[in-house]
């Protein structure tokens, strides 16, 4: 019975078809892995670039705030009033961000969704 089965498989070339299909699936899996690695590398590189920009912006804001506080201190009798004014401005900004956090969350979600879709199209 096995001899007839082998003969039919050879006649219909099903064994070659199975080998070709297996090779095709393995190749597609390898290609998918490479594409995923490329996408992850793109996302990480963009994330690192954005993190660097945020770091430098933070450092600029920090030193600018200290400088502005010191400058404002020259107008007041106490040496802490300039720092309190700058801190008050940051408190107001924090409260505004807190009040509009849902809108800001949606904005960032849309931005990152668009960024991911843009990367997928490339």
JOQUI-V47170 format. One record per backbone hydrogen bond with DSSP energy under -0.5 kcal/mol. NH is the residue of the N-H (numbers start at 0). CO is the residue of the C=O. If there is no record, write none. Layout:
BEGIN
{{NH:CO} {NH:CO}}
END
This chain:
BEGIN
{{4:0} {5:1} {6:2} {7:3} {8:4} {9:5} {10:6} {11:7} {12:8} {13:8} {14:8} {16:12} {17:13} {18:14} {19:15} {20:16} {21:17} {22:18} {23:19} {24:20} {25:21} {26:22} {27:23} {28:24} {29:25} {30:26} {31:27} {32:28} {33:29} {34:30} {35:31} {36:32} {37:33} {38:34} {39:35} {40:36} {41:37} {42:38} {43:39} {44:40} {45:41} {46:42} {47:43} {48:44} {49:45} {50:46} {51:47} {52:48} {53:49} {54:50} {55:51} {56:52} {57:53} {58:54} {59:55} {60:56} {61:57} {62:58} {63:59} {64:60} {65:61} {66:62} {67:63} {68:64} {69:65} {70:66} {71:67} {72:68} {73:69} {73:70} {74:71} {75:72} {83:79} {84:80} {85:81} {86:82} {87:83} {88:84} {89:85} {90:86} {91:87} {92:88} {93:89} {94:90} {95:91} {96:92} {97:93} {98:94} {99:95} {100:97} {103:99} {104:100} {105:101} {106:102} {107:103} {108:104} {109:105} {110:106} {111:107} {112:108} {113:109} {114:110} {115:111} {116:112} {117:113} {118:114} {119:115} {120:116} {121:117}}
END
